[in-house]
Amino acid sequence: MIKALVRKLISLLRGKVEQSPRIPEGMRVYAVGDVHGRQDLLEDLLCQLVEDNARRPPAQVLYIFLGDLIDRGPASAGVVNLVLDFATRHDCRFIRGNHEEVLLQLLDEEAGDGSTELARMFARIGGRQTALSYGVPEPLYNGWNFDVVGEMMRPFIAQAHIDFFLAMEEMIVLGDYIFVHAGIDPTLPIDAQDLRKTRWIRTAFTNAAGPFEKYVVHGHSITSGVDMHPHRCGIDTGAYRSGILSALGCEGAARWTIQASTPEC
């Protein structure tokens, strides 16, 4: 009993959330996991989110996209067009994933000698599908040397899309929640996080027992279903390979999940 009280006191002193994390009063948040070029699933999911919201009492509604809109799946350019259109009618915020980071670095004219290795990484993580979705002819892409991929791709990608990727956020804090792409360094307070690490971290975060300073909603680490824990929730269900795209709804102390899936034949 005494030990439990001591642990709780220490946690409170550190400002960590022990239980019942809450979204600010009057808000409703929908967080969307890693889309990875699955425009078909995203269209279905967004319709479901809008319908779910319409069934609930009025609230200030925010849609948060956790990053990795692109790569691996067949329709990255279509996904970006879809969310840009959706954002003209709904309040949306977008977090930059590690896949958007790699693409931006590849397109950066100042990439220099690192461009070859970046292009190799881009290809390994599904960038080829992104290039094709932007209208790069397959024979042309196949004929490029790695050291020219970024330079040759740049004219195919609309500046509005590049500006969109550049404007993406690193993390979003709302009440007792923090929304990030991959996770947080559990050894550091929120205001001291290495922002690049929040796009790449895996087991150092997912294996940490918590509690954390905020309840963490994240993607990046694929699980077979929504990965709900007392101090974090992972919603990357591997849409590009599983055919399941997941979202988390949050309001007050409540959380619920919504999914779109590819119909089985």
DRENDO-1510 file (C-alpha; in Angstrom, 1 decimal, always signed):
<recs>
REC; n; res; u; v; w
REC; 1; MET; +0.0; +0.0; +0.0 .
REC; 2; ILE; +2.7; +2.4; +1.0 .
REC; 3; LYS; +4.8; +1.5; -2.0 .
REC; 4; ALA; +1.9; +2.2; -4.3 .
REC; 5; LEU; +1.3; +5.6; -2.8 .
REC; 6; VAL; +4.9; +6.4; -3.1 .
REC; 7; ARG; +4.9; +5.4; -6.8 .
REC; 8; LYS; +1.8; +7.5; -7.5 .
REC; 9; LEU; +3.3; +10.5; -5.7 .
REC; 10; ILE; +6.6; +10.2; -7.7 .
REC; 11; SER; +4.5; +10.0; -10.9 .
REC; 12; LEU; +2.5; +13.1; -10.0 .
REC; 13; LEU; +5.6; +15.0; -9.2 .
REC; 14; ARG; +7.0; +14.2; -12.6 .
REC; 15; GLY; +3.8; +15.3; -14.2 .
REC; 16; LYS; +3.0; +11.9; -15.7 .
REC; 17; VAL; -0.5; +10.7; -16.6 .
REC; 18; GLU; -1.4; +7.7; -14.4 .
REC; 19; GLN; -5.0; +7.1; -15.6 .
REC; 20; SER; -8.0; +8.5; -17.5 .
REC; 21; PRO; -6.1; +10.9; -19.8 .
REC; 22; ARG; -8.4; +13.5; -21.2 .
REC; 23; ILE; -8.8; +15.5; -24.4 .
REC; 24; PRO; -9.6; +19.2; -23.7 .
REC; 25; GLU; -13.3; +19.8; -22.9 .
REC; 26; GLY; -15.5; +20.3; -25.9 .
REC; 27; MET; -13.1; +18.7; -28.4 .
REC; 28; ARG; -13.3; +15.4; -30.3 .
REC; 29; VAL; -10.2; +14.1; -32.0 .
REC; 30; TYR; -9.8; +11.4; -34.7 .
REC; 31; ALA; -6.3; +10.2; -35.3 .
REC; 32; VAL; -5.5; +8.3; -38.5 .
REC; 33; GLY; -2.7; +5.8; -38.7 .
REC; 34; ASP; -0.2; +5.2; -41.4 .
REC; 35; VAL; -1.9; +5.2; -44.8 .
REC; 36; HIS; +1.1; +4.3; -47.0 .
REC; 37; GLY; -0.5; +4.9; -50.4 .
REC; 38; ARG; -3.8; +3.1; -49.7 .
REC; 39; GLN; -6.2; +5.8; -51.1 .
REC; 40; ASP; -9.0; +3.2; -51.3 .
REC; 41; LEU; -8.9; +2.5; -47.6 .
REC; 42; LEU; -8.5; +6.1; -46.7 .
REC; 43; GLU; -11.6; +7.2; -48.7 .
REC; 44; ASP; -13.6; +4.5; -46.8 .
REC; 45; LEU; -12.1; +5.5; -43.4 .
REC; 46; LEU; -12.7; +9.2; -43.8 .
REC; 47; CYS; -16.4; +8.6; -44.7 .
REC; 48; GLN; -16.7; +6.4; -41.6 .
REC; 49; LEU; -15.1; +9.1; -39.4 .
REC; 50; VAL; -17.4; +11.8; -40.7 .
REC; 51; GLU; -20.4; +9.6; -40.2 .
REC; 52; ASP; -19.2; +8.6; -36.7 .
REC; 53; ASN; -18.9; +12.3; -35.8 .
REC; 54; ALA; -22.3; +13.1; -37.1 .
REC; 55; ARG; -23.9; +10.6; -34.8 .
REC; 56; ARG; -22.3; +12.2; -31.7 .
REC; 57; PRO; -23.2; +15.5; -30.0 .
REC; 58; PRO; -21.7; +18.7; -31.4 .
REC; 59; ALA; -18.0; +19.3; -30.6 .
REC; 60; GLN; -14.9; +21.0; -31.9 .
REC; 61; VAL; -13.6; +18.2; -34.2 .
REC; 62; LEU; -10.0; +17.8; -35.2 .
REC; 63; TYR; -8.6; +15.1; -37.6 .
REC; 64; ILE; -4.9; +14.3; -37.0 .
REC; 65; PHE; -3.0; +12.3; -39.5 .
REC; 66; LEU; +0.0; +10.6; -37.9 .
REC; 67; GLY; +2.3; +10.6; -41.0 .
REC; 68; ASP; +3.5; +8.1; -43.6 .
REC; 69; LEU; +0.8; +9.0; -46.0 .
REC; 70; ILE; +3.2; +7.9; -48.8 .
REC; 71; ASP; +5.3; +4.9; -50.0 .
REC; 72; ARG; +4.6; +1.2; -50.3 .
REC; 73; GLY; +1.0; +1.3; -51.5 .
REC; 74; PRO; +0.0; +2.2; -55.0 .
REC; 75; ALA; -1.5; +5.6; -54.7 .
REC; 76; SER; +0.6; +8.0; -52.7 .
REC; 77; ALA; -0.1; +11.0; -54.9 .
REC; 78; GLY; -3.8; +10.3; -54.7 .
REC; 79; VAL; -3.7; +10.0; -50.9 .
REC; 80; VAL; -2.1; +13.5; -50.7 .
REC; 81; ASN; -4.7; +14.9; -53.0 .
REC; 82; LEU; -7.4; +13.3; -51.0 .
REC; 83; VAL; -6.2; +14.7; -47.6 .
REC; 84; LEU; -5.6; +18.2; -49.1 .
REC; 85; ASP; -9.2; +18.2; -50.4 .
REC; 86; PHE; -10.5; +16.8; -47.1 .
REC; 87; ALA; -8.7; +19.6; -45.2 .
REC; 88; THR; -10.6; +22.3; -47.1 .
REC; 89; ARG; -13.8; +21.1; -45.4 .
REC; 90; HIS; -12.6; +19.8; -42.0 .
REC; 91; ASP; -10.1; +21.0; -39.4 .
REC; 92; CYS; -7.0; +18.8; -39.9 .
REC; 93; ARG; -3.4; +18.7; -38.7 .
REC; 94; PHE; -0.7; +16.6; -40.2 .
REC; 95; ILE; +2.4; +15.0; -38.6 .
REC; 96; ARG; +5.5; +14.2; -40.6 .
REC; 97; GLY; +6.4; +10.6; -40.8 .
REC; 98; ASN; +9.8; +9.1; -41.5 .
REC; 99; HIS; +8.7; +8.4; -45.1 .
REC; 100; GLU; +7.9; +12.0; -45.7 .
REC; 101; GLU; +11.2; +12.9; -44.2 .
REC; 102; VAL; +13.2; +10.7; -46.6 .
REC; 103; LEU; +11.3; +12.0; -49.6 .
REC; 104; LEU; +12.0; +15.6; -48.6 .
REC; 105; GLN; +15.6; +14.9; -48.1 .
REC; 106; LEU; +15.8; +13.2; -51.4 .
REC; 107; LEU; +14.2; +16.1; -53.2 .
REC; 108; ASP; +16.4; +18.6; -51.4 .
REC; 109; GLU; +18.9; +20.2; -53.9 .
REC; 110; GLU; +21.4; +20.5; -51.1 .
REC; 111; ALA; +21.4; +16.7; -50.4 .
REC; 112; GLY; +24.8; +16.4; -52.0 .
REC; 113; ASP; +26.9; +13.3; -51.7 .
REC; 114; GLY; +24.2; +11.6; -49.5 .
REC; 115; SER; +21.7; +11.6; -52.3 .
REC; 116; THR; +22.7; +8.1; -53.5 .
REC; 117; GLU; +22.2; +6.4; -50.2 .
REC; 118; LEU; +19.0; +8.3; -49.7 .
REC; 119; ALA; +17.7; +7.0; -53.0 .
REC; 120; ARG; +18.6; +3.5; -52.0 .
REC; 121; MET; +16.7; +3.9; -48.8 .
REC; 122; PHE; +13.8; +5.5; -50.7 .
REC; 123; ALA; +13.6; +2.4; -52.9 .
REC; 124; ARG; +13.9; +0.0; -50.0 .
REC; 125; ILE; +11.0; +1.6; -48.1 .
REC; 126; GLY; +8.6; +1.7; -51.0 .
REC; 127; GLY; +9.5; +4.9; -52.7 .
REC; 128; ARG; +9.3; +3.4; -56.2 .
REC; 129; GLN; +5.6; +3.1; -55.8 .
REC; 130; THR; +5.4; +6.8; -54.8 .
REC; 131; ALA; +7.4; +7.8; -57.9 .
REC; 132; LEU; +5.1; +5.9; -60.2 .
REC; 133; SER; +2.0; +7.3; -58.5 .
REC; 134; TYR; +3.3; +10.8; -59.4 .
REC; 135; GLY; +3.4; +9.9; -63.0 .
REC; 136; VAL; +7.1; +8.8; -63.4 .
REC; 137; PRO; +7.0; +6.2; -66.2 .
REC; 138; GLU; +8.2; +2.8; -64.9 .
REC; 139; PRO; +10.9; +2.3; -67.6 .
REC; 140; LEU; +12.2; +5.8; -66.9 .
REC; 141; TYR; +12.4; +5.2; -63.1 .
REC; 142; ASN; +14.1; +1.8; -63.7 .
REC; 143; GLY; +16.7; +3.4; -65.9 .
REC; 144; TRP; +17.7; +6.1; -63.3 .
REC; 145; ASN; +21.0; +5.8; -61.4 .
REC; 146; PHE; +20.5; +6.2; -57.6 .
REC; 147; ASP; +22.5; +9.4; -57.7 .
REC; 148; VAL; +19.9; +11.2; -59.9 .
REC; 149; VAL; +16.6; +9.9; -58.5 .
REC; 150; GLY; +15.9; +13.0; -56.4 .
REC; 151; GLU; +16.8; +15.4; -59.2 .
REC; 152; MET; +14.8; +13.5; -61.8 .
REC; 153; MET; +11.7; +13.0; -59.6 .
REC; 154; ARG; +11.4; +16.6; -58.6 .
REC; 155; PRO; +9.6; +17.9; -61.7 .
REC; 156; PHE; +6.9; +15.2; -61.3 .
REC; 157; ILE; +5.8; +16.3; -57.8 .
REC; 158; ALA; +3.6; +19.4; -57.6 .
REC; 159; GLN; +5.1; +22.2; -55.5 .
REC; 160; ALA; +1.9; +22.2; -53.5 .
REC; 161; HIS; +2.6; +18.7; -52.3 .
REC; 162; ILE; +6.2; +19.5; -51.4 .
REC; 163; ASP; +5.0; +22.6; -49.5 .
REC; 164; PHE; +2.5; +20.3; -47.7 .
REC; 165; PHE; +5.2; +17.9; -46.6 .
REC; 166; LEU; +7.4; +20.8; -45.4 .
REC; 167; ALA; +4.5; +22.2; -43.4 .
REC; 168; MET; +3.9; +19.0; -41.5 .
REC; 169; GLU; +4.2; +19.1; -37.7 .
REC; 170; GLU; +6.5; +17.0; -35.4 .
REC; 171; MET; +4.1; +16.4; -32.6 .
REC; 172; ILE; +0.7; +17.6; -31.3 .
REC; 173; VAL; -0.1; +18.0; -27.6 .
REC; 174; LEU; -3.8; +18.2; -26.6 .
REC; 175; GLY; -4.7; +18.0; -23.0 .
REC; 176; ASP; -3.2; +14.8; -21.5 .
REC; 177; TYR; -2.4; +13.4; -25.0 .
REC; 178; ILE; +0.5; +13.7; -27.3 .
REC; 179; PHE; +0.2; +12.6; -31.0 .
REC; 180; VAL; +3.4; +11.7; -32.7 .
REC; 181; HIS; +4.5; +9.5; -35.7 .
REC; 182; ALA; +6.7; +6.8; -34.1 .
REC; 183; GLY; +6.7; +7.6; -30.3 .
REC; 184; ILE; +8.8; +9.5; -27.7 .
REC; 185; ASP; +12.1; +8.9; -26.0 .
REC; 186; PRO; +10.7; +7.6; -22.6 .
REC; 187; THR; +13.8; +9.0; -20.8 .
REC; 188; LEU; +13.1; +12.6; -21.8 .
REC; 189; PRO; +10.4; +15.1; -21.0 .
REC; 190; ILE; +8.1; +16.2; -23.9 .
REC; 191; ASP; +9.8; +19.6; -24.3 .
REC; 192; ALA; +13.2; +18.0; -24.6 .
REC; 193; GLN; +12.4; +15.4; -27.2 .
REC; 194; ASP; +14.7; +14.9; -30.2 .
REC; 195; LEU; +12.0; +15.7; -32.8 .
REC; 196; ARG; +13.7; +13.5; -35.5 .
REC; 197; LYS; +13.6; +10.5; -33.1 .
REC; 198; THR; +9.9; +10.9; -32.7 .
REC; 199; ARG; +9.7; +9.8; -36.4 .
REC; 200; TRP; +11.9; +6.8; -36.1 .
REC; 201; ILE; +12.0; +5.3; -32.6 .
REC; 202; ARG; +10.7; +1.8; -32.1 .
REC; 203; THR; +11.4; -0.7; -29.3 .
REC; 204; ALA; +13.0; +1.8; -26.9 .
REC; 205; PHE; +9.6; +3.4; -26.8 .
REC; 206; THR; +7.2; +0.5; -27.4 .
REC; 207; ASN; +9.0; -1.7; -24.8 .
REC; 208; ALA; +9.0; +1.0; -22.2 .
REC; 209; ALA; +6.5; +0.3; -19.3 .
REC; 210; GLY; +5.5; +3.9; -18.7 .
REC; 211; PRO; +3.8; +5.9; -17.4 .
REC; 212; PHE; +4.8; +8.8; -19.7 .
REC; 213; GLU; +4.3; +12.5; -19.3 .
REC; 214; LYS; +1.3; +12.3; -21.7 .
REC; 215; TYR; -0.8; +9.5; -23.2 .
REC; 216; VAL; +0.9; +8.8; -26.5 .
REC; 217; VAL; -1.0; +8.0; -29.8 .
REC; 218; HIS; +1.4; +6.9; -32.5 .
REC; 219; GLY; +1.8; +4.9; -35.7 .
REC; 220; HIS; +5.1; +3.6; -37.3 .
REC; 221; SER; +5.3; +0.2; -35.5 .
REC; 222; ILE; +3.0; -2.2; -37.3 .
REC; 223; THR; +0.7; -4.5; -35.2 .
REC; 224; SER; -2.0; -6.9; -36.2 .
REC; 225; GLY; -4.7; -4.8; -34.5 .
REC; 226; VAL; -4.9; -1.5; -32.7 .
REC; 227; ASP; -2.3; -1.7; -29.9 .
REC; 228; MET; -4.0; -0.2; -26.9 .
REC; 229; HIS; -2.0; +0.1; -23.6 .
REC; 230; PRO; -2.4; +2.0; -20.4 .
REC; 231; HIS; +0.0; +4.8; -21.5 .
REC; 232; ARG; +0.1; +4.6; -25.3 .
REC; 233; CYS; -1.9; +3.4; -28.3 .
REC; 234; GLY; -0.4; +2.3; -31.6 .
REC; 235; ILE; -2.7; +2.5; -34.7 .
REC; 236; ASP; -0.4; +1.4; -37.5 .
REC; 237; THR; -2.1; -1.8; -38.6 .
REC; 238; GLY; +0.0; -2.1; -41.8 .
REC; 239; ALA; -2.6; -0.9; -44.3 .
REC; 240; TYR; -0.4; -1.4; -47.3 .
REC; 241; ARG; -0.1; -5.1; -46.6 .
REC; 242; SER; -2.9; -6.1; -44.3 .
REC; 243; GLY; -5.7; -4.1; -46.0 .
REC; 244; ILE; -6.7; -2.6; -42.7 .
REC; 245; LEU; -6.4; +1.1; -42.0 .
REC; 246; SER; -7.2; +2.2; -38.4 .
REC; 247; ALA; -8.2; +5.4; -36.6 .
REC; 248; LEU; -8.6; +6.3; -33.0 .
REC; 249; GLY; -11.4; +8.5; -31.7 .
REC; 250; CYS; -10.8; +10.5; -28.5 .
REC; 251; GLU; -13.2; +12.6; -26.5 .
REC; 252; GLY; -12.9; +13.5; -22.8 .
REC; 253; ALA; -11.6; +10.3; -21.2 .
REC; 254; ALA; -13.2; +8.0; -23.9 .
REC; 255; ARG; -11.3; +6.3; -26.7 .
REC; 256; TRP; -12.7; +4.2; -29.6 .
REC; 257; THR; -11.5; +2.7; -32.8 .
REC; 258; ILE; -12.7; +2.8; -36.4 .
REC; 259; GLN; -11.3; +0.7; -39.2 .
REC; 260; ALA; -11.5; +0.4; -43.0 .
REC; 261; SER; -10.6; -2.9; -44.6 .
REC; 262; THR; -10.3; -4.4; -48.0 .
REC; 263; PRO; -13.3; -6.8; -48.6 .
REC; 264; GLU; -12.3; -10.4; -48.7 .
REC; 265; CYS; -12.9; -12.2; -52.0 .
</recs>
